[in-house]
């Protein structure tokens, strides 16, 4: 498994966020004023009785009558998808939790921030008096799980490959008694993917797709068919360019001198940051390369920004399907 491939986007987001949170962590409980009265999402979440969930950190018993949940990294979006609002969340910058849908941003403003990136303010978490803590993040990072376990039962879902994010959301749904909501999300996704596959079969069979991005340093990344967006494209019946067809790794890093590996792509998807709606500058800068300008997709105007390059759950996966359908309609 290529750990760098899995974490390349997340690593940069968390690294940038870590500096913001260091000051908050150093200040201890200075940001705790009023946090003990933070409102949960409305009554008990898991009220059917204790449930045991198998997580990366073992088989964890989630108590009955869970009302107050602190969520870290991708867990926040997974919970909001299920209609559960945490009382505390980590962020990827000063204000934004990880990869939220537009419909979830207002709800997120009401969630108390407990640190950015992997720098979690443990005292802040404790002040929120959580019944349950849920961490969903790449195994390459230290999430301080042992410290969190000293505060409340903690479910840690370590992510090694993109599909692990979907599996984690299913287990989170079990933990919070939202199995029905999860099944509907999954069914809605599968139904939409199947409809796109049927409705646009001719276009899908004649179009080769790839996903490309850059973080500078003279390199660019190509997502493969087993990546976050690649998995959604595959479910919708898409065909992949040669550079994206190999599923050995989720992402492959190339020197910018190798941009011609994208030569056979009819459509190039480039990631757009969910929080800002903007394509990162390093990715925009690819168009300064003459070999980029010579690509078939570039000449045809088929370089298309796409939000949720790390589509982490069924909520964002459905949104990506919507974006793919919009692209197909325009062809």
N, C-alpha and C positions, 0 to 999 in steps of 0.2 A: 504493500500500500504506500502511496506517495503522500506522506503527511503534509509536505509543503504544498502539494496541489490542492489539498482540502482546505488548508488554512490561509492561503495567500491573501484573499480578500479580507477575511476576518482578522488576520494578523495586523494588517495595516489600519483597519478601523479601530481595533482595540489598542494598538500602540499609540495612536493619536489621542485616544480618549484617556489613556492611563495617566498622562500628565495632568489632565484636568482633575482627576479624582485623587491624586496624591495629596493635594492640599486638603481636601475634605477628609481623607483618612487621617492625616496628621492632626487635624483639629479635634479628633475624638467625637464627642457628642455635641459639638457646637451647633450643629444643624438640627438638633432633635426637638426644638421647641414646637410643641403642639402635635408632634408626630404620634404620640400615644393615643390620640383621639382620631387618627385617620380612619375613614369609614371603609368597611369592606363592601363587596359588590352587592350586598343585600341578603342577609340571612345565611344559614348554613349552606355550604357547597356540597360536601360529601356528608349526608345525614343518614345514610342507610346502614352505617356501622363501620367498624374498622375494615380496611382492605389492605392486602399485602401486594405490593408492586415490586417487580424485579427490575432493579436499576443497575447502573454501572457500579455503584457502591454497595450492592447487595440487595437482599430482599428486605424492603422497608415497609413497616406497618404504618399506614396513614390513618390517623385517628378519625372517629366519627365526628360529625358536627364541625368540620373545618370551616372557618369563616375568614381567616386572615392569612393570605398567601403572599410571600415575597418571591418574585420571579427574577431570574438572572439570565441574561443573554437572550437566546431565541425563545425561552419559555414564556416570555411576556406575550408575544404574538400568538403562540400556541394556545394560551389561556383565553385571550380576547376572542379568538376564533370560536371558542366554545361558549362564549357568553359569560366568562368569569373575569372579573376585574381584580387584579392584585392590589394589595395595599402598598407594596414597595416594588421598585424595578431598578435594574441597572440600565445604563444608557450607553450609546456609542459616542455621544458628545454631551454637551452640557444639558440638553433638553430632550433628546430623542432616543427612545428605546429601539431595539433592533428590528428593522424590516417590518414596519407597520403598514397596514392598508390605510388609504385616506379616510375611510369610515371609522378607523380606530384612533385617529390622532387626538380627537377631542377627549375621548375617554382616557387616553394616556396622560393628558395634562393633569388629571386628578390623581395620578399615582405618584407617591412620594419617591424621589430619586434616592438611591442608596449607593451611588458611585458609578463611575464610568469605566467601560472596558472590563478588565479583570481586576481592577483596583476597587474592591468592595469595602465600604465602611462598615465593619462588623458591629460597632457600637450602634450605628444607625439602624442596622437590621434588627438588633436586639430590642431597640426602643420601640419598634413597631409591634412587638409581641406577636410574632407570627405563629399560627398553628402548624404551618407547613412551609417549607422552602423548596423551590424547584429550580434546578440549574440545568440548562441545556446548552452545551458548548463543546468546542473541539477539545479533544484529549491532549492536544499539544500544549494547552495552557493550564496553569495552576489556578483553580477556582476557589481555593481555600475551603474545600468541602468539610474537612475535619473541624474547622472553627465554626462553620455553619451548623454542623450536627450538634454542637454544644448549645445551640439556641433553640432548635426545634427539629422535628423529623425532617430529613432532607433527602429529596430525590435528585440524584445526579445522573444525567444522561450524557455520557461521553459520546461525541460524534466523531466517527472515523471516516465515514463515506456519506454522500448526500442522502441516500435512502434512509439512513439512521434517523434523520430529522422527522420523517413521516412516522417511523416506528415509535419515536419518542412521543410524538403528539398523541398517538393512540394510547400509550401508557399513561400519559398525563390525563387524558379523558377518563380513564379508569380510576385514577387516583382521586379525581374531583367529582366523580359520579355523573359524567357527561358523555356516557357511551352513545346515547341516542343522537346527540348533537354531532359527535364525531362521525358516526355512520352516515348521517345525512350529508356532511361535508364530503366524505369520501365518495358517496353515491353521486352527488352533484358533479364532482370532478370527473368521475368515470363516464357519466352520461354525456357531459359536454365534450370530453376528449373523443368519445366514440362518434358523436354527431359531426364534429369537425372532420374526423377521418373519413366519414362517408360523404359529407356535403362538398368537400374540397379535394376529393380523391385525385382528380386529374391534375390539379395544380400541385398537390403534394408529391405526386409521382414524377413530375417534371422539374422539380425545384430542389436544389441542394442547399442546405443550411449550415451555418457555422456560427459560433459565438466567440468574439475576440475582444480583448481588453489589454490595457497596459498600465503599469505602475512606474514607468520610466526606466532609467538605468540601461537604455539600449535594448530592452527586451519587451516582448508582448506575450500574452497568454491566449491559448485556444482551448475553449471548453469542449469536452467530448460528449458523446451520446450518453454517457453515464453520469454526467454532471447534473447540477441542479436544474438548469433550463433544458439541458439535453434530454433528461428523463421525461420532461413534459412534452417536448417536441416528439420524442419517440412514441409516447402514448397517443399523440394526435396523428401519427402515421407519417411523420416527416422523414425525408431522406437527408443524409448528411454528406457534407463535403469530405474529401479524403482525410483532411487533417482532423476532423471531428469524429470520424467513423471508428477509430481505434478506441476501445473502452478500457484498455489496460489501466490508464490513469484518468482521473476526472478532469484534470487540466494538464496541458503540456506547455512548457516555456520554450520560446524560441528567441533568437537574436532578431532584431528588426531587419537584418539583412536577409532573413528567411520569410519575409512577408508573402513571397510568391507561393507558399504552401496553401494560401487561401485562393489561389487562382481559379479553382473550379467551383467556388461557392457562388450561387445565384443571389443569396441573401446573407448578409453579415449582420448579426445582432450585436450591439454593443451595450454594455451595462450602463444604466442610469441610476444614480443614488436615490433611494426611496425618500430619504429625509428632505432632500433639496430638489429633486426632480431634474438634476443636472448630470450630464455625462462628465466624469472626472477629466481634468485637463490633460493628464498623461495619455488618456485614450484619445482625446481630441487631437493631440499632437501627432498621432499616427498619420494624419493626412498631410503632414509636412514631408513624408517620405515619398520619393518618386515612385517607388515600387507599389505603394499603397494606391496612388492615383491611377496606376495601370491595371488595377484589379477589375475584373468583369463586373462585380457587384457595385463597386464604387462608380464606374463609368455609367452604370444603369440607374444610379440613384437608389440602390437597394441596400444602403447601410442604415439600419433602423435602430434607434435607441429602444431599450427594453428595460423596464423596472423589475426588480427582484431577480438579479443575476444569481443570488443565492436563495432561490425560492425554497423556503424551509418548511412549509406545511401546506395543508390543503387550501387554506385561504389564499395564500399567495400563488399557489399553483393554479387555482381557478382564474385568478387575475391574469396570469401569464397566458393561459389559454385564450382569454378574451383578447389580449394583445396580438397573439398569433392569428386569431381569426380576423382581426382588423387588417393585418398585413395581407392575408390571403384575399380578402375582399378587394383590396386595392391593386391586386396583380392583374 
